[in-house]
Amino acid sequence: MAAQSLGDAAPPIIISPGGIVGQMLASTLSLATLPVNLYNLGLALSTIPAALLMLRLGRRAAYALGALLGSISGLIAALDALWGSFETFC
């Protein structure tokens, strides 16, 4: 229950600063929300593979793998925001 609650808290944390960081890093303002849009697209495209992974590994293992991958992705995005790499931040 705690892991699900923390996982559900991630999207607002990603979406809110994503546009601000995107605006700071993008070469044009029209690309400022591209990172947020790509996050939503990736989330939508991963629902079926995630469900299939849950069938294969079980919910607990699939959720742990997803949390690990999300943590790694967040670390990469944070480092790219610090380094000023818009493409990799996306």
Phi and psi restraints in degrees (range 20) as a CNS / XPLOR table:
assign (resid 1 and name C) (resid 2 and name N)
       (resid 2 and name CA) (resid 2 and name C) 1.0 -66.1 20.0 2
assign (resid 2 and name N) (resid 2 and name CA)
       (resid 2 and name C) (resid 3 and name N) 1.0 -41.6 20.0 2
assign (resid 2 and name C) (resid 3 and name N)
       (resid 3 and name CA) (resid 3 and name C) 1.0 -64.4 20.0 2
assign (resid 3 and name N) (resid 3 and name CA)
       (resid 3 and name C) (resid 4 and name N) 1.0 -40.0 20.0 2
assign (resid 3 and name C) (resid 4 and name N)
       (resid 4 and name CA) (resid 4 and name C) 1.0 -64.6 20.0 2
assign (resid 4 and name N) (resid 4 and name CA)
       (resid 4 and name C) (resid 5 and name N) 1.0 -40.8 20.0 2
assign (resid 4 and name C) (resid 5 and name N)
       (resid 5 and name CA) (resid 5 and name C) 1.0 -64.0 20.0 2
assign (resid 5 and name N) (resid 5 and name CA)
       (resid 5 and name C) (resid 6 and name N) 1.0 -43.5 20.0 2
assign (resid 5 and name C) (resid 6 and name N)
       (resid 6 and name CA) (resid 6 and name C) 1.0 -67.0 20.0 2
assign (resid 6 and name N) (resid 6 and name CA)
       (resid 6 and name C) (resid 7 and name N) 1.0 -38.0 20.0 2
assign (resid 6 and name C) (resid 7 and name N)
       (resid 7 and name CA) (resid 7 and name C) 1.0 -65.1 20.0 2
assign (resid 7 and name N) (resid 7 and name CA)
       (resid 7 and name C) (resid 8 and name N) 1.0 -37.6 20.0 2
assign (resid 7 and name C) (resid 8 and name N)
       (resid 8 and name CA) (resid 8 and name C) 1.0 -72.6 20.0 2
assign (resid 8 and name N) (resid 8 and name CA)
       (resid 8 and name C) (resid 9 and name N) 1.0 -17.3 20.0 2
assign (resid 8 and name C) (resid 9 and name N)
       (resid 9 and name CA) (resid 9 and name C) 1.0 -81.6 20.0 2
assign (resid 9 and name N) (resid 9 and name CA)
       (resid 9 and name C) (resid 10 and name N) 1.0 -13.4 20.0 2
assign (resid 9 and name C) (resid 10 and name N)
       (resid 10 and name CA) (resid 10 and name C) 1.0 -68.4 20.0 2
assign (resid 10 and name N) (resid 10 and name CA)
       (resid 10 and name C) (resid 11 and name N) 1.0 -45.0 20.0 2
assign (resid 10 and name C) (resid 11 and name N)
       (resid 11 and name CA) (resid 11 and name C) 1.0 -56.1 20.0 2
assign (resid 11 and name N) (resid 11 and name CA)
       (resid 11 and name C) (resid 12 and name N) 1.0 -45.8 20.0 2
assign (resid 11 and name C) (resid 12 and name N)
       (resid 12 and name CA) (resid 12 and name C) 1.0 -62.5 20.0 2
assign (resid 12 and name N) (resid 12 and name CA)
       (resid 12 and name C) (resid 13 and name N) 1.0 -32.6 20.0 2
assign (resid 12 and name C) (resid 13 and name N)
       (resid 13 and name CA) (resid 13 and name C) 1.0 -70.1 20.0 2
assign (resid 13 and name N) (resid 13 and name CA)
       (resid 13 and name C) (resid 14 and name N) 1.0 -33.3 20.0 2
assign (resid 13 and name C) (resid 14 and name N)
       (resid 14 and name CA) (resid 14 and name C) 1.0 -76.9 20.0 2
assign (resid 14 and name N) (resid 14 and name CA)
       (resid 14 and name C) (resid 15 and name N) 1.0 -44.5 20.0 2
assign (resid 14 and name C) (resid 15 and name N)
       (resid 15 and name CA) (resid 15 and name C) 1.0 -70.4 20.0 2
assign (resid 15 and name N) (resid 15 and name CA)
       (resid 15 and name C) (resid 16 and name N) 1.0 -44.4 20.0 2
assign (resid 15 and name C) (resid 16 and name N)
       (resid 16 and name CA) (resid 16 and name C) 1.0 -59.9 20.0 2
assign (resid 16 and name N) (resid 16 and name CA)
       (resid 16 and name C) (resid 17 and name N) 1.0 -58.6 20.0 2
assign (resid 16 and name C) (resid 17 and name N)
       (resid 17 and name CA) (resid 17 and name C) 1.0 -77.8 20.0 2
assign (resid 17 and name N) (resid 17 and name CA)
       (resid 17 and name C) (resid 18 and name N) 1.0 -15.4 20.0 2
assign (resid 17 and name C) (resid 18 and name N)
       (resid 18 and name CA) (resid 18 and name C) 1.0 -59.0 20.0 2
assign (resid 18 and name N) (resid 18 and name CA)
       (resid 18 and name C) (resid 19 and name N) 1.0 -42.9 20.0 2
assign (resid 18 and name C) (resid 19 and name N)
       (resid 19 and name CA) (resid 19 and name C) 1.0 -68.9 20.0 2
assign (resid 19 and name N) (resid 19 and name CA)
       (resid 19 and name C) (resid 20 and name N) 1.0 -36.7 20.0 2
assign (resid 19 and name C) (resid 20 and name N)
       (resid 20 and name CA) (resid 20 and name C) 1.0 -68.5 20.0 2
assign (resid 20 and name N) (resid 20 and name CA)
       (resid 20 and name C) (resid 21 and name N) 1.0 -47.4 20.0 2
assign (resid 20 and name C) (resid 21 and name N)
       (resid 21 and name CA) (resid 21 and name C) 1.0 -65.3 20.0 2
assign (resid 21 and name N) (resid 21 and name CA)
       (resid 21 and name C) (resid 22 and name N) 1.0 -39.7 20.0 2
assign (resid 21 and name C) (resid 22 and name N)
       (resid 22 and name CA) (resid 22 and name C) 1.0 -58.8 20.0 2
assign (resid 22 and name N) (resid 22 and name CA)
       (resid 22 and name C) (resid 23 and name N) 1.0 -40.4 20.0 2
assign (resid 22 and name C) (resid 23 and name N)
       (resid 23 and name CA) (resid 23 and name C) 1.0 -65.5 20.0 2
assign (resid 23 and name N) (resid 23 and name CA)
       (resid 23 and name C) (resid 24 and name N) 1.0 -37.3 20.0 2
assign (resid 23 and name C) (resid 24 and name N)
       (resid 24 and name CA) (resid 24 and name C) 1.0 -70.5 20.0 2
assign (resid 24 and name N) (resid 24 and name CA)
       (resid 24 and name C) (resid 25 and name N) 1.0 -33.7 20.0 2
assign (resid 24 and name C) (resid 25 and name N)
       (resid 25 and name CA) (resid 25 and name C) 1.0 -95.6 20.0 2
assign (resid 25 and name N) (resid 25 and name CA)
       (resid 25 and name C) (resid 26 and name N) 1.0 -25.6 20.0 2
assign (resid 25 and name C) (resid 26 and name N)
       (resid 26 and name CA) (resid 26 and name C) 1.0 -69.3 20.0 2
assign (resid 26 and name N) (resid 26 and name CA)
       (resid 26 and name C) (resid 27 and name N) 1.0 148.3 20.0 2
assign (resid 26 and name C) (resid 27 and name N)
       (resid 27 and name CA) (resid 27 and name C) 1.0 -74.5 20.0 2
assign (resid 27 and name N) (resid 27 and name CA)
       (resid 27 and name C) (resid 28 and name N) 1.0 -29.5 20.0 2
assign (resid 27 and name C) (resid 28 and name N)
       (resid 28 and name CA) (resid 28 and name C) 1.0 -130.1 20.0 2
assign (resid 28 and name N) (resid 28 and name CA)
       (resid 28 and name C) (resid 29 and name N) 1.0 151.2 20.0 2
assign (resid 28 and name C) (resid 29 and name N)
       (resid 29 and name CA) (resid 29 and name C) 1.0 -66.0 20.0 2
assign (resid 29 and name N) (resid 29 and name CA)
       (resid 29 and name C) (resid 30 and name N) 1.0 -23.6 20.0 2
assign (resid 29 and name C) (resid 30 and name N)
       (resid 30 and name CA) (resid 30 and name C) 1.0 -68.1 20.0 2
assign (resid 30 and name N) (resid 30 and name CA)
       (resid 30 and name C) (resid 31 and name N) 1.0 -16.1 20.0 2
assign (resid 30 and name C) (resid 31 and name N)
       (resid 31 and name CA) (resid 31 and name C) 1.0 -97.0 20.0 2
assign (resid 31 and name N) (resid 31 and name CA)
       (resid 31 and name C) (resid 32 and name N) 1.0 3.9 20.0 2
assign (resid 31 and name C) (resid 32 and name N)
       (resid 32 and name CA) (resid 32 and name C) 1.0 -60.8 20.0 2
assign (resid 32 and name N) (resid 32 and name CA)
       (resid 32 and name C) (resid 33 and name N) 1.0 -36.4 20.0 2
assign (resid 32 and name C) (resid 33 and name N)
       (resid 33 and name CA) (resid 33 and name C) 1.0 -97.0 20.0 2
assign (resid 33 and name N) (resid 33 and name CA)
       (resid 33 and name C) (resid 34 and name N) 1.0 9.2 20.0 2
assign (resid 33 and name C) (resid 34 and name N)
       (resid 34 and name CA) (resid 34 and name C) 1.0 -58.6 20.0 2
assign (resid 34 and name N) (resid 34 and name CA)
       (resid 34 and name C) (resid 35 and name N) 1.0 -42.6 20.0 2
assign (resid 34 and name C) (resid 35 and name N)
       (resid 35 and name CA) (resid 35 and name C) 1.0 -59.6 20.0 2
assign (resid 35 and name N) (resid 35 and name CA)
       (resid 35 and name C) (resid 36 and name N) 1.0 -39.8 20.0 2
assign (resid 35 and name C) (resid 36 and name N)
       (resid 36 and name CA) (resid 36 and name C) 1.0 -67.6 20.0 2
assign (resid 36 and name N) (resid 36 and name CA)
       (resid 36 and name C) (resid 37 and name N) 1.0 -41.0 20.0 2
assign (resid 36 and name C) (resid 37 and name N)
       (resid 37 and name CA) (resid 37 and name C) 1.0 -65.2 20.0 2
assign (resid 37 and name N) (resid 37 and name CA)
       (resid 37 and name C) (resid 38 and name N) 1.0 -39.5 20.0 2
assign (resid 37 and name C) (resid 38 and name N)
       (resid 38 and name CA) (resid 38 and name C) 1.0 -67.8 20.0 2
assign (resid 38 and name N) (resid 38 and name CA)
       (resid 38 and name C) (resid 39 and name N) 1.0 -34.0 20.0 2
assign (resid 38 and name C) (resid 39 and name N)
       (resid 39 and name CA) (resid 39 and name C) 1.0 -61.4 20.0 2
assign (resid 39 and name N) (resid 39 and name CA)
       (resid 39 and name C) (resid 40 and name N) 1.0 -47.7 20.0 2
assign (resid 39 and name C) (resid 40 and name N)
       (resid 40 and name CA) (resid 40 and name C) 1.0 -63.8 20.0 2
assign (resid 40 and name N) (resid 40 and name CA)
       (resid 40 and name C) (resid 41 and name N) 1.0 -40.0 20.0 2
assign (resid 40 and name C) (resid 41 and name N)
       (resid 41 and name CA) (resid 41 and name C) 1.0 -64.4 20.0 2
assign (resid 41 and name N) (resid 41 and name CA)
       (resid 41 and name C) (resid 42 and name N) 1.0 -45.5 20.0 2
assign (resid 41 and name C) (resid 42 and name N)
       (resid 42 and name CA) (resid 42 and name C) 1.0 -62.3 20.0 2
assign (resid 42 and name N) (resid 42 and name CA)
       (resid 42 and name C) (resid 43 and name N) 1.0 -38.4 20.0 2
assign (resid 42 and name C) (resid 43 and name N)
       (resid 43 and name CA) (resid 43 and name C) 1.0 -63.9 20.0 2
assign (resid 43 and name N) (resid 43 and name CA)
       (resid 43 and name C) (resid 44 and name N) 1.0 -43.8 20.0 2
assign (resid 43 and name C) (resid 44 and name N)
       (resid 44 and name CA) (resid 44 and name C) 1.0 -66.2 20.0 2
assign (resid 44 and name N) (resid 44 and name CA)
       (resid 44 and name C) (resid 45 and name N) 1.0 -41.8 20.0 2
assign (resid 44 and name C) (resid 45 and name N)
       (resid 45 and name CA) (resid 45 and name C) 1.0 -72.9 20.0 2
assign (resid 45 and name N) (resid 45 and name CA)
       (resid 45 and name C) (resid 46 and name N) 1.0 -18.9 20.0 2
assign (resid 45 and name C) (resid 46 and name N)
       (resid 46 and name CA) (resid 46 and name C) 1.0 -93.3 20.0 2
assign (resid 46 and name N) (resid 46 and name CA)
       (resid 46 and name C) (resid 47 and name N) 1.0 -2.9 20.0 2
assign (resid 46 and name C) (resid 47 and name N)
       (resid 47 and name CA) (resid 47 and name C) 1.0 -66.4 20.0 2
assign (resid 47 and name N) (resid 47 and name CA)
       (resid 47 and name C) (resid 48 and name N) 1.0 -45.6 20.0 2
assign (resid 47 and name C) (resid 48 and name N)
       (resid 48 and name CA) (resid 48 and name C) 1.0 -69.0 20.0 2
assign (resid 48 and name N) (resid 48 and name CA)
       (resid 48 and name C) (resid 49 and name N) 1.0 -46.7 20.0 2
assign (resid 48 and name C) (resid 49 and name N)
       (resid 49 and name CA) (resid 49 and name C) 1.0 -59.9 20.0 2
assign (resid 49 and name N) (resid 49 and name CA)
       (resid 49 and name C) (resid 50 and name N) 1.0 -34.9 20.0 2
assign (resid 49 and name C) (resid 50 and name N)
       (resid 50 and name CA) (resid 50 and name C) 1.0 -66.6 20.0 2
assign (resid 50 and name N) (resid 50 and name CA)
       (resid 50 and name C) (resid 51 and name N) 1.0 -40.3 20.0 2
assign (resid 50 and name C) (resid 51 and name N)
       (resid 51 and name CA) (resid 51 and name C) 1.0 -64.3 20.0 2
assign (resid 51 and name N) (resid 51 and name CA)
       (resid 51 and name C) (resid 52 and name N) 1.0 -40.8 20.0 2
assign (resid 51 and name C) (resid 52 and name N)
       (resid 52 and name CA) (resid 52 and name C) 1.0 -66.0 20.0 2
assign (resid 52 and name N) (resid 52 and name CA)
       (resid 52 and name C) (resid 53 and name N) 1.0 -37.3 20.0 2
assign (resid 52 and name C) (resid 53 and name N)
       (resid 53 and name CA) (resid 53 and name C) 1.0 -65.5 20.0 2
assign (resid 53 and name N) (resid 53 and name CA)
       (resid 53 and name C) (resid 54 and name N) 1.0 -36.8 20.0 2
assign (resid 53 and name C) (resid 54 and name N)
       (resid 54 and name CA) (resid 54 and name C) 1.0 -65.6 20.0 2
assign (resid 54 and name N) (resid 54 and name CA)
       (resid 54 and name C) (resid 55 and name N) 1.0 -36.7 20.0 2
assign (resid 54 and name C) (resid 55 and name N)
       (resid 55 and name CA) (resid 55 and name C) 1.0 -64.8 20.0 2
assign (resid 55 and name N) (resid 55 and name CA)
       (resid 55 and name C) (resid 56 and name N) 1.0 -36.8 20.0 2
assign (resid 55 and name C) (resid 56 and name N)
       (resid 56 and name CA) (resid 56 and name C) 1.0 -80.0 20.0 2
assign (resid 56 and name N) (resid 56 and name CA)
       (resid 56 and name C) (resid 57 and name N) 1.0 -45.6 20.0 2
assign (resid 56 and name C) (resid 57 and name N)
       (resid 57 and name CA) (resid 57 and name C) 1.0 -99.2 20.0 2
assign (resid 57 and name N) (resid 57 and name CA)
       (resid 57 and name C) (resid 58 and name N) 1.0 -20.3 20.0 2
assign (resid 57 and name C) (resid 58 and name N)
       (resid 58 and name CA) (resid 58 and name C) 1.0 98.6 20.0 2
assign (resid 58 and name N) (resid 58 and name CA)
       (resid 58 and name C) (resid 59 and name N) 1.0 157.4 20.0 2
assign (resid 58 and name C) (resid 59 and name N)
       (resid 59 and name CA) (resid 59 and name C) 1.0 -65.5 20.0 2
assign (resid 59 and name N) (resid 59 and name CA)
       (resid 59 and name C) (resid 60 and name N) 1.0 -42.9 20.0 2
assign (resid 59 and name C) (resid 60 and name N)
       (resid 60 and name CA) (resid 60 and name C) 1.0 -63.3 20.0 2
assign (resid 60 and name N) (resid 60 and name CA)
       (resid 60 and name C) (resid 61 and name N) 1.0 -48.2 20.0 2
assign (resid 60 and name C) (resid 61 and name N)
       (resid 61 and name CA) (resid 61 and name C) 1.0 -66.9 20.0 2
assign (resid 61 and name N) (resid 61 and name CA)
       (resid 61 and name C) (resid 62 and name N) 1.0 -40.9 20.0 2
assign (resid 61 and name C) (resid 62 and name N)
       (resid 62 and name CA) (resid 62 and name C) 1.0 -66.1 20.0 2
assign (resid 62 and name N) (resid 62 and name CA)
       (resid 62 and name C) (resid 63 and name N) 1.0 -38.8 20.0 2
assign (resid 62 and name C) (resid 63 and name N)
       (resid 63 and name CA) (resid 63 and name C) 1.0 -67.1 20.0 2
assign (resid 63 and name N) (resid 63 and name CA)
       (resid 63 and name C) (resid 64 and name N) 1.0 -40.8 20.0 2
assign (resid 63 and name C) (resid 64 and name N)
       (resid 64 and name CA) (resid 64 and name C) 1.0 -62.8 20.0 2
assign (resid 64 and name N) (resid 64 and name CA)
       (resid 64 and name C) (resid 65 and name N) 1.0 -41.5 20.0 2
assign (resid 64 and name C) (resid 65 and name N)
       (resid 65 and name CA) (resid 65 and name C) 1.0 -63.9 20.0 2
assign (resid 65 and name N) (resid 65 and name CA)
       (resid 65 and name C) (resid 66 and name N) 1.0 -42.8 20.0 2
assign (resid 65 and name C) (resid 66 and name N)
       (resid 66 and name CA) (resid 66 and name C) 1.0 -63.2 20.0 2
assign (resid 66 and name N) (resid 66 and name CA)
       (resid 66 and name C) (resid 67 and name N) 1.0 -40.1 20.0 2
assign (resid 66 and name C) (resid 67 and name N)
       (resid 67 and name CA) (resid 67 and name C) 1.0 -65.0 20.0 2
assign (resid 67 and name N) (resid 67 and name CA)
       (resid 67 and name C) (resid 68 and name N) 1.0 -39.9 20.0 2
assign (resid 67 and name C) (resid 68 and name N)
       (resid 68 and name CA) (resid 68 and name C) 1.0 -63.9 20.0 2
assign (resid 68 and name N) (resid 68 and name CA)
       (resid 68 and name C) (resid 69 and name N) 1.0 -47.2 20.0 2
assign (resid 68 and name C) (resid 69 and name N)
       (resid 69 and name CA) (resid 69 and name C) 1.0 -64.2 20.0 2
assign (resid 69 and name N) (resid 69 and name CA)
       (resid 69 and name C) (resid 70 and name N) 1.0 -38.1 20.0 2
assign (resid 69 and name C) (resid 70 and name N)
       (resid 70 and name CA) (resid 70 and name C) 1.0 -64.5 20.0 2
assign (resid 70 and name N) (resid 70 and name CA)
       (resid 70 and name C) (resid 71 and name N) 1.0 -39.1 20.0 2
assign (resid 70 and name C) (resid 71 and name N)
       (resid 71 and name CA) (resid 71 and name C) 1.0 -65.9 20.0 2
assign (resid 71 and name N) (resid 71 and name CA)
       (resid 71 and name C) (resid 72 and name N) 1.0 -41.9 20.0 2
assign (resid 71 and name C) (resid 72 and name N)
       (resid 72 and name CA) (resid 72 and name C) 1.0 -64.3 20.0 2
assign (resid 72 and name N) (resid 72 and name CA)
       (resid 72 and name C) (resid 73 and name N) 1.0 -43.2 20.0 2
assign (resid 72 and name C) (resid 73 and name N)
       (resid 73 and name CA) (resid 73 and name C) 1.0 -62.6 20.0 2
assign (resid 73 and name N) (resid 73 and name CA)
       (resid 73 and name C) (resid 74 and name N) 1.0 -41.4 20.0 2
assign (resid 73 and name C) (resid 74 and name N)
       (resid 74 and name CA) (resid 74 and name C) 1.0 -63.8 20.0 2
assign (resid 74 and name N) (resid 74 and name CA)
       (resid 74 and name C) (resid 75 and name N) 1.0 -39.2 20.0 2
assign (resid 74 and name C) (resid 75 and name N)
       (resid 75 and name CA) (resid 75 and name C) 1.0 -64.5 20.0 2
assign (resid 75 and name N) (resid 75 and name CA)
       (resid 75 and name C) (resid 76 and name N) 1.0 -43.3 20.0 2
assign (resid 75 and name C) (resid 76 and name N)
       (resid 76 and name CA) (resid 76 and name C) 1.0 -62.7 20.0 2
assign (resid 76 and name N) (resid 76 and name CA)
       (resid 76 and name C) (resid 77 and name N) 1.0 -44.4 20.0 2
assign (resid 76 and name C) (resid 77 and name N)
       (resid 77 and name CA) (resid 77 and name C) 1.0 -63.2 20.0 2
assign (resid 77 and name N) (resid 77 and name CA)
       (resid 77 and name C) (resid 78 and name N) 1.0 -40.6 20.0 2
assign (resid 77 and name C) (resid 78 and name N)
       (resid 78 and name CA) (resid 78 and name C) 1.0 -64.8 20.0 2
assign (resid 78 and name N) (resid 78 and name CA)
       (resid 78 and name C) (resid 79 and name N) 1.0 -42.9 20.0 2
assign (resid 78 and name C) (resid 79 and name N)
       (resid 79 and name CA) (resid 79 and name C) 1.0 -64.6 20.0 2
assign (resid 79 and name N) (resid 79 and name CA)
       (resid 79 and name C) (resid 80 and name N) 1.0 -39.7 20.0 2
assign (resid 79 and name C) (resid 80 and name N)
       (resid 80 and name CA) (resid 80 and name C) 1.0 -68.8 20.0 2
assign (resid 80 and name N) (resid 80 and name CA)
       (resid 80 and name C) (resid 81 and name N) 1.0 -32.7 20.0 2
assign (resid 80 and name C) (resid 81 and name N)
       (resid 81 and name CA) (resid 81 and name C) 1.0 -65.1 20.0 2
assign (resid 81 and name N) (resid 81 and name CA)
       (resid 81 and name C) (resid 82 and name N) 1.0 -39.4 20.0 2
assign (resid 81 and name C) (resid 82 and name N)
       (resid 82 and name CA) (resid 82 and name C) 1.0 -69.1 20.0 2
assign (resid 82 and name N) (resid 82 and name CA)
       (resid 82 and name C) (resid 83 and name N) 1.0 -37.8 20.0 2
assign (resid 82 and name C) (resid 83 and name N)
       (resid 83 and name CA) (resid 83 and name C) 1.0 -82.3 20.0 2
assign (resid 83 and name N) (resid 83 and name CA)
       (resid 83 and name C) (resid 84 and name N) 1.0 -12.4 20.0 2
assign (resid 83 and name C) (resid 84 and name N)
       (resid 84 and name CA) (resid 84 and name C) 1.0 80.7 20.0 2
assign (resid 84 and name N) (resid 84 and name CA)
       (resid 84 and name C) (resid 85 and name N) 1.0 28.9 20.0 2
assign (resid 84 and name C) (resid 85 and name N)
       (resid 85 and name CA) (resid 85 and name C) 1.0 -99.3 20.0 2
assign (resid 85 and name N) (resid 85 and name CA)
       (resid 85 and name C) (resid 86 and name N) 1.0 99.7 20.0 2
assign (resid 85 and name C) (resid 86 and name N)
       (resid 86 and name CA) (resid 86 and name C) 1.0 -66.6 20.0 2
assign (resid 86 and name N) (resid 86 and name CA)
       (resid 86 and name C) (resid 87 and name N) 1.0 -42.2 20.0 2
assign (resid 86 and name C) (resid 87 and name N)
       (resid 87 and name CA) (resid 87 and name C) 1.0 -62.2 20.0 2
assign (resid 87 and name N) (resid 87 and name CA)
       (resid 87 and name C) (resid 88 and name N) 1.0 -45.5 20.0 2
assign (resid 87 and name C) (resid 88 and name N)
       (resid 88 and name CA) (resid 88 and name C) 1.0 -74.1 20.0 2
assign (resid 88 and name N) (resid 88 and name CA)
       (resid 88 and name C) (resid 89 and name N) 1.0 -32.0 20.0 2
assign (resid 88 and name C) (resid 89 and name N)
       (resid 89 and name CA) (resid 89 and name C) 1.0 -60.1 20.0 2
assign (resid 89 and name N) (resid 89 and name CA)
       (resid 89 and name C) (resid 90 and name N) 1.0 -38.1 20.0 2
